[in-house]
Amino acid sequence: MRSPIVGGLLALAIDAEGSAMRAADVMTSEVITVGEDASVQEAARLMADHGISAVPVLDRVRRVIGMVSEGDLLHRAETGTERRRPWWLEIVASTNELAADYVKSHSSNVKDVMTRDVLSVTEETPVADIAILLETNRIKRVPVLRGDQLVGIVSRANLVRALGMTVDKGPTAAEADDRAIRARLLAELKGQKWAEVSPANITVKDGVVHLWSSYYSDKEKRALIVAAESIRGVRRVEDHMRPVPAYLV
């Protein structure tokens, strides 16, 4: 079920001029960060002092190499909260998994506990697309990059503020067309047994269809793209899809 924030942003993410809000319009430019050599304790104190749930980790040339979040610090030896699996999962867990858990809960170095696969956006990324990105990946914030340099961060709080700034007005002709395209695509996919796609994972802006869903096979991915391309009025299809992790197949 789509969150109220995402639904509101998809419908109303326009500024007073009527143009689409972008990341640059809502992002926080003064970003709290930590260096790659920072300690876990330093990162924890920084988050606590500033009341934030995650911080980007930068290398020596200030490129984003990871994010440290509350979730990364949840299971720690210092607080007696190390991950403890049921005995039957402990038996089947690989030595690599067990070693990784040990490093995550015992290392004092940020680089050992941070999440390395960091999703990012650019200053031009539409706010509605960011809302979908945060929701589908279950993350609370995303860094904004200009090239490989950090220029800002967009959090769920930023999106809430953006929603409060929008103007409650009827849809423009272009928006009405986008909604019609999306409705036709959803109707097409509903009749296909292979298409298990949440409506929240399909957005349309200015005739461009954005697909955010996960897929089980390359053929399924291609079928989703073909279905979108076949809808009247579609100018282009943007593929943001990711394969379903092997352990879930």
Legacy VTK file of the C-alpha trace (Angstrom):
# vtk DataFile Version 3.0
C-alpha trace
ASCII
DATASET POLYDATA
POINTS 249 float
0.000 0.000 0.000
1.446 3.362 -1.006
2.213 5.759 1.857
0.269 9.053 2.100
3.513 10.983 1.556
4.271 9.195 -1.706
0.707 9.468 -2.936
0.598 13.166 -2.126
3.899 13.897 -3.812
2.968 12.030 -6.974
-0.203 14.081 -7.217
1.009 17.484 -6.013
4.806 17.730 -6.457
4.659 21.088 -8.213
5.811 24.500 -7.069
3.942 27.768 -7.289
5.084 28.170 -10.913
3.519 24.847 -11.801
6.827 23.141 -12.630
7.956 19.815 -11.204
9.923 19.960 -7.972
13.435 18.538 -8.203
15.917 17.357 -5.593
17.673 20.734 -5.684
14.420 22.407 -4.596
14.003 20.406 -1.388
17.414 19.002 -0.408
19.429 19.920 2.671
22.674 21.455 1.385
24.616 21.486 4.671
25.069 17.754 5.130
26.462 16.176 8.297
29.093 13.621 7.215
31.862 11.433 8.629
35.207 10.505 7.114
36.194 6.997 6.158
38.578 6.788 9.132
35.955 7.814 11.702
35.083 5.493 14.574
31.685 3.936 15.142
31.413 5.880 18.385
32.075 9.183 16.588
29.353 8.431 14.043
26.908 7.466 16.800
27.578 10.660 18.758
27.201 12.752 15.606
23.808 11.235 14.821
22.634 11.619 18.415
23.835 15.225 18.706
22.141 16.307 15.478
19.009 14.160 15.808
19.517 12.373 12.474
19.199 8.696 11.615
22.071 8.329 9.129
25.185 10.071 7.820
27.102 9.700 4.539
30.666 8.397 4.752
33.178 10.278 2.584
36.627 9.251 1.388
39.618 11.565 1.372
38.480 13.332 -1.817
34.942 13.704 -0.405
33.266 11.074 -2.543
30.399 9.127 -0.960
31.557 5.577 -0.248
28.816 4.513 2.136
26.096 5.419 4.626
25.983 4.695 8.355
22.460 4.463 9.721
20.797 3.576 12.992
20.139 0.143 11.514
23.870 -0.410 10.971
24.502 0.298 14.665
21.595 -1.706 16.033
23.524 -4.882 16.859
26.653 -3.893 18.832
28.827 -5.701 21.375
29.129 -2.573 23.520
25.387 -2.552 24.192
24.964 -6.331 24.334
22.754 -6.337 21.262
24.836 -8.535 18.936
22.799 -10.459 16.395
21.696 -13.799 17.822
20.150 -16.257 15.387
17.920 -19.151 16.437
20.028 -22.313 16.824
18.682 -23.836 13.623
19.666 -20.746 11.606
23.051 -20.705 13.314
23.666 -24.236 12.007
22.879 -23.370 8.376
24.588 -19.955 8.377
27.833 -19.883 6.413
31.122 -18.992 8.074
31.207 -15.863 5.886
27.857 -14.726 7.273
28.942 -15.368 10.845
32.246 -13.565 10.314
30.461 -10.594 8.711
28.079 -10.387 11.694
31.049 -10.417 14.077
32.800 -7.583 12.233
29.574 -5.557 12.108
29.024 -5.841 15.859
32.640 -5.570 17.079
34.629 -3.316 14.729
35.210 0.265 15.840
35.756 1.470 12.260
32.927 3.083 10.313
34.111 1.435 7.089
33.382 -1.998 8.562
29.787 -1.297 9.568
28.534 1.108 6.885
26.230 0.167 4.045
28.345 0.322 0.881
25.742 0.039 -1.881
24.467 3.598 -1.641
21.579 4.742 -3.802
21.889 8.357 -4.933
20.087 10.990 -7.013
21.123 14.108 -8.898
19.955 17.664 -8.367
17.539 17.244 -11.293
15.807 14.096 -10.028
12.052 14.760 -9.638
10.760 14.745 -6.063
8.086 12.180 -6.913
10.779 9.780 -8.160
12.732 10.262 -4.925
9.630 9.423 -2.890
9.237 6.146 -4.786
12.958 5.410 -4.390
12.808 5.863 -0.615
9.676 3.793 -0.259
10.591 0.875 -2.503
14.053 0.527 -0.951
12.849 1.178 2.618
15.412 3.899 3.260
14.955 7.246 4.996
17.314 9.484 3.035
19.337 9.577 -0.173
22.460 11.621 -1.034
22.357 14.129 -3.903
25.433 14.013 -6.132
26.877 16.374 -8.713
29.183 14.067 -10.612
30.834 12.127 -7.782
30.641 14.976 -5.250
28.066 15.253 -2.457
26.008 18.456 -2.730
23.018 17.636 -0.532
20.730 15.051 0.965
16.980 14.436 0.642
15.216 12.798 3.578
11.627 11.818 4.216
11.372 14.953 6.337
12.368 17.037 3.301
9.586 15.386 1.315
7.034 16.124 4.016
8.055 19.779 3.902
7.878 19.708 0.096
4.337 18.365 0.275
3.392 21.235 2.569
4.751 23.710 0.014
2.687 22.409 -2.893
-0.294 24.216 -4.323
-3.611 22.376 -4.272
-4.793 22.780 -7.835
-6.350 20.644 -10.526
-4.128 18.613 -12.873
-2.714 20.241 -15.993
-3.390 18.723 -19.409
0.056 17.082 -19.356
-0.576 15.616 -15.911
-3.941 14.306 -17.039
-2.253 12.607 -20.003
0.360 11.059 -17.695
-2.374 9.671 -15.467
-4.170 8.213 -18.472
-0.956 6.537 -19.661
-0.338 5.077 -16.223
-3.916 3.835 -15.959
-3.690 2.124 -19.365
-0.373 0.487 -18.474
-1.674 -0.781 -15.121
-4.747 -2.192 -16.863
-2.527 -3.967 -19.404
-0.305 -5.486 -16.730
-3.240 -6.550 -14.585
-4.243 -9.012 -17.297
-0.797 -10.631 -17.483
0.013 -13.570 -15.197
3.748 -12.848 -15.360
3.368 -9.224 -14.294
3.476 -9.030 -10.494
4.044 -5.283 -10.299
2.916 -2.970 -7.525
1.227 0.193 -8.874
3.571 2.174 -6.592
6.479 1.024 -8.759
5.212 2.713 -11.914
5.305 6.490 -12.360
4.749 8.633 -15.443
6.023 12.165 -15.959
5.776 14.154 -19.209
5.011 10.993 -21.136
8.053 9.150 -19.723
7.303 5.897 -17.904
9.572 5.090 -14.933
9.687 1.426 -13.891
11.011 0.770 -10.361
9.941 -2.814 -9.723
12.027 -5.928 -9.095
12.083 -8.735 -11.658
12.814 -12.470 -11.603
14.203 -12.860 -15.113
15.522 -10.772 -17.990
12.545 -11.884 -20.065
10.129 -10.569 -17.431
12.057 -7.289 -17.318
11.934 -6.958 -21.107
8.209 -7.751 -21.122
7.555 -4.915 -18.667
9.473 -2.488 -20.864
7.667 -3.658 -24.006
4.304 -3.310 -22.272
5.124 0.284 -21.318
6.459 1.130 -24.794
3.261 -0.153 -26.387
0.996 2.281 -24.511
-0.262 5.148 -26.646
1.305 8.467 -25.681
4.486 7.053 -24.116
7.563 9.023 -25.212
10.194 6.955 -23.448
10.660 4.261 -20.823
13.203 4.721 -18.021
14.386 1.437 -16.504
15.179 1.665 -12.762
14.425 -2.017 -12.136
16.559 -4.408 -10.094
16.743 -8.209 -10.116
15.211 -10.061 -7.203
18.086 -11.211 -4.898
19.076 -14.821 -5.569
18.236 -15.915 -2.011
14.588 -14.895 -2.542
14.159 -16.771 -5.838
LINES 1 250
249 0 1 2 3 4 5 6 7 8 9 10 11 12 13 14 15 16 17 18 19 20 21 22 23 24 25 26 27 28 29 30 31 32 33 34 35 36 37 38 39 40 41 42 43 44 45 46 47 48 49 50 51 52 53 54 55 56 57 58 59 60 61 62 63 64 65 66 67 68 69 70 71 72 73 74 75 76 77 78 79 80 81 82 83 84 85 86 87 88 89 90 91 92 93 94 95 96 97 98 99 100 101 102 103 104 105 106 107 108 109 110 111 112 113 114 115 116 117 118 119 120 121 122 123 124 125 126 127 128 129 130 131 132 133 134 135 136 137 138 139 140 141 142 143 144 145 146 147 148 149 150 151 152 153 154 155 156 157 158 159 160 161 162 163 164 165 166 167 168 169 170 171 172 173 174 175 176 177 178 179 180 181 182 183 184 185 186 187 188 189 190 191 192 193 194 195 196 197 198 199 200 201 202 203 204 205 206 207 208 209 210 211 212 213 214 215 216 217 218 219 220 221 222 223 224 225 226 227 228 229 230 231 232 233 234 235 236 237 238 239 240 241 242 243 244 245 246 247 248
